[in-house]
């Protein structure tokens, strides 16, 4: 008879969890269901007074715990939750860390569940914290209530049981033990028919890769690597702390992480201050330009030999002023020996024969 009773209670609990009640997508108003997820997953059904009606193991580990847990009918739901946590600890499920931290506990108040009192969730959280403290466990408790379900997946006959992305992020950060992070990838996917949030996020020192069960809120995968090994670290600055100092371009004199924009001094003193007046590259090179020294002659003594223009064969610093020989003048033309130009005798200008034209008879 007792086995039949438990079977009936378990069937009622399963119907509540799947939302298949007479009220469509609303769980019966005088009942509620709480799901405890560590690695074992256990569902606890209770009435409006907070008295437990049934306990069901959801996964294999949960069924193993429930099989050894008796006499829970009619107990206060807070009591049952904490007794189960003790049993789960004794079974060794808290021994294995996740991502270097103790396994966190996720408590889900299933959609549309009745709350026995206004302080039900806060009282539950306090009692769990006291139990964890007594067991010397550093695990944290994440509470999922009616506001943490993604209503986009509501159906006509049942409310959504998928947690929101924001709640999945909270669960991942809590398990990783970080708060100030940036999420680079956020995906909702089905992995082997399991609804999963795939999250990639980073802190100032590490990169994290997490998978969160969208139904239970349980951490399915948790990995972390140092930021320097992730390919995202481009920090080669003085701190080398995994965060690129984009404003640090100081490779100068002091190399103190602040660029000395006014330091262009690569001169004689190299004291961090440019000697704008020092253009002295002369023989003294004493930091003061010898503006009057243009002496590049044989002495190169810093005094220009203005009178030395000797570029001759001796190049001895003394100009060879000896003039070159004068050129030989060209011979003059010989004088004329005759006064007869033959212009008067042979020019034929004196006898023009103007009067003898052969045509005019004026003189006849």
Beta strands, then each sheet from edge to edge (+ up, - down):
strand 1: 31-37
strand 2: 41-47
strand 3: 52-57
strand 4: 105-109
strand 5: 141-144
strand 6: 182-191
strand 7: 194-202
strand 8: 206-213
strand 9: 219-226
sheet 1: 3+ 2- 1+ 4- 5-
sheet 2: 6+ 7- 8+ 9-
end
